[in-house]
Amino acid sequence: MTEPFDRRLIWFVGAGPGDRELITLKGYRLLCQADVVIYAGSLINPALLDYCRPGAARYDSAGLNLRQIIDQMAEGVAGGKLVVRLQTGDLSLYGSIREQIEELAMLNIGFSTVPGVSAFLGAAARLGVEYTVPEVSQSLIITRIEGRTPTPALESLEAFAAHRASMAIFLSVQAIERVSARLIDGGYPADTPAAVIFKATWPEEKTVRGTLADIAGKVRAAGIGKTALIMVGAFLGDEYHYSKLYHAEFTHEYRQA
């Protein structure tokens, strides 16, 4: 029998990229037992709320500010309730949980986090690709273009493009023309493969593939303007090499050549 969840804590749960079955077992158990669920209604699949028990209170945070969210959390904990904060994807990427944690600390309320499947993982799964292809790319850069939230000067798209590594770009499809141009200016060849996937793993998922030279036009023609991930790099192309891991002539700890 599993231990009960600590009701003195706020439980931050990563909801996954969209598919209601791509939540962790622990996240599912928390939703099933929660008394209060504060969810990012503009981002998560509402079907996830079907896991909640009938009497659970549900609050959509899309229309709430930080203070209101914290007040809902504090009220729940004070009442001895199991409080779940349900957020899209994985909490460690663009989840804005640090500010919530800092506010909770000032109220002497603790927290625990349950990781989720990020959209960049869901997108790769849907396209059947590997970001780290032997001899093609062994690094993945996860970033976004600056908007109302600025990016550090050393983390410009041009600086990252100089590495020509695999790249997953969040929260930037609304500026796809600018993204493509800056990546080319930074060092990616114009014929570098690119893909944009709208709502990866959702029923309404839509994928556009092309190159940095033409992806912007294809994305606009498809009517994609938000809630999409941009993927860039040679890993999306035809070049690949077999790894040493399963090579018949490669000896390692578990197998002799």
N, C-alpha and C positions, 0 to 999 in steps of 0.2 A: 504493500500500500504506500502511495506517495505521500510525502510530507505536505501539509497544508501551506499555502502561500502566506507570507507574513503581511498582515493587514496594516502594519505600521509604516509600510513602504508604499511608494508609488511605483507601479510596474510599467516601465516603458517597453513596448512591444513593437518590433518591426513587422509590418503586415505583409511584406513581400511585394513583388512588382505588380500584382493584379489578380492573377489566378488564385481563387480562394483556397486552393489546395497547396499553394506554395507558402504557407505559413508554417513555422516550426511546430512540432508537437507540443512544446512547452507553451508557445504562444496560443495555440488552440486551447490547451487546458486552462490557461488564464482567462481567455474569453468566455469559456463555458462556465467558469466559477465567479466571474466578476460581478460585483454589485453596482459598480459605476464604470462606464466606458466613455472616455473622452477621445473622440476619433477625428482624424483629418478628413472631413467629409468631401472636400474638393479633390482629394487625391486617391483615397483608398476605394477598393471595390466594396460597395455596400453589402454585397452578398456575404462578406465576412461577418457582418453583424448577425447573421442567421445563427451563428454559433453561440450567441449570447442566450442566457436563460430568459424566460419571459419577463421576470420581474426586474431585470437589470435596467438601471437608469442610463440613458444614452445622450451624450451631448456632442453636437457637431461643433468643432473648434474653428471651422472656416469663418464664422462670423464673430469670433471672440478675439479679444486682445490678450496679451500675455497675463495681465493682472487678473482678468476674468477666468482664464484657464487655471491659474494657480489657486484662485479662490475656490473653484470647483474641486480641485484636488484636495486642498486643505480641509474643506467641509466634509469630504468623504472619509478621509483618514480620521478626523475628529469623531466621526460617527461610527468608527469601528468597521468601516466598509472596505472591501477589496477593490482598489482603484486601478484601472488599466488605462494607460495613455497609448492609444493605437496610432502609429504613424507609418507612412508609406515606406516601402523598400527596406533598407537597413538603416538603423538609427545613426550609424557612424558617418554617413555621407549626406550632407546637406539636410540634416535632420533638425537642426536648431534646438537640440536638447540641452546644450550647455547652459543657455540662459534660463531654461526651466529648472535645471538642477541647482543653479546658483540661487534662484529665488526660493526654492524649497529649502535649501540649506539655511537661509536666514530665518526660516520658520521651524528649524530643527526637525525637518521631515526628511527621512532617508529615501533611497531609491534603489531599484535594481533594473538592469536592462536585459532584454531578450533579443538577440540579433535576428535579422530577417534577410531574405534573399533580395539583393539589390537589383535594380532595373538593368544594370550593365551585365549581370549574370543571366537574368531572364532573357535579355536580347540575344546574347551569344547562344543560349540554348535554342531559341526559336530559329536562329539562322544556321545552327549547326556548325559554328565556327569556334576556333581556339585562338585566344589572343596571343598566346606564346607558342608560335610555330618554330621548331628547331631551324636555326640558321636564317630565319626570316625576321623574327622579333622575339625577344626574351623579356620585354618590359611592357608594362601597360601604364599609361598616364591617364588619370581620371581628373577632369577639370571642368570648368565652365567659363563662359565669357563674362566679362564684367557687365553689371547692370546697375540697379539701385544698390546692390551690394558690390563694392569694388573688389578687385583682385590685387594681390601684392605685385609690385612692379616686376619682380624677378619671375613671376608666374604668367607671363603673357603667352598668348597662343603662338606668337612668333618664336619665342624662346623654346617652347616645348617642341615645336615643329622641326627645329634644327636636329633633333634626335631621330626623327623619322620612326619613332616607336609606334606601337599600337596605341590608339587613343580612344577614350570614351568621353564624350562631351555632353554634360547635363545642362539643362535649363538654358539652352542657347538656340534652339531651332528657329525661334522668331527672328534671329539675325543670321540665318544660314548663308546668305550672300556674303556678309562680312566675315563670317567664320571661315568660309572657303578661301576667300581672298587672302586673309591673314595667314592661314596655314600654308598657302602657296608662297607667299612672301617670306615666310619663315624657313622654308626649305623643302617642304614636300613637293615632289613633281606634280604637275597638274593632272597627270593620269593616275595618281594614287587612288586605289579603290576606296569608296565611301558608301556608307549605308545610313539611312535614317529609319528608325522603327518607332512608330506611334503606338503608345500603350501596349508595350510588349507583354504578352501572355494574357491580355484581356480578350474577350470575344470580338471586339471591334478593332483588334490589332491591324496595322497597315504597315507595309515595308516598302521602301524605295531604295534601289541600289543604283550606283553609277560611279562617277569619279569626282574628284574635287572640281574638275572643270565644268561638269554638268549637273551635279547633284542639286544645286539650289533651284534650278529651273524645274527639275522633276518633282522636288518637294512642294514647290508652289503649285504646280499643276495637280498634285494629289490633294491639295487643300490642307496640308499639315502646317499648323502654326503654333502648336504648343504640345505639351505632354509627350515629348518625343526625345529619343536619345540619338546623338550623332556618333557614328563609329567610323574611324578613319585608320587606314594603314594597309600594308602589304599582306597582313594576315587574312584580309578579305579576298585576296587574289588567288591565282592558280598555283603559285610557287609553294612547294612544301618539301621537307626532307624528313626522313624517318629518324626517330630518336635512337639513342644508343641503348635505352632501357631494355628493349625487348630484342635487340640484335643478337643473333645466334653466336656471334664471335665476341660478345661483350661479357666479361666476367664481373660479377658483383657479389655482395654478401650472401645472396640467396641462390645464385646460379653460377655454375662453372661453364665457361665456353667450351 
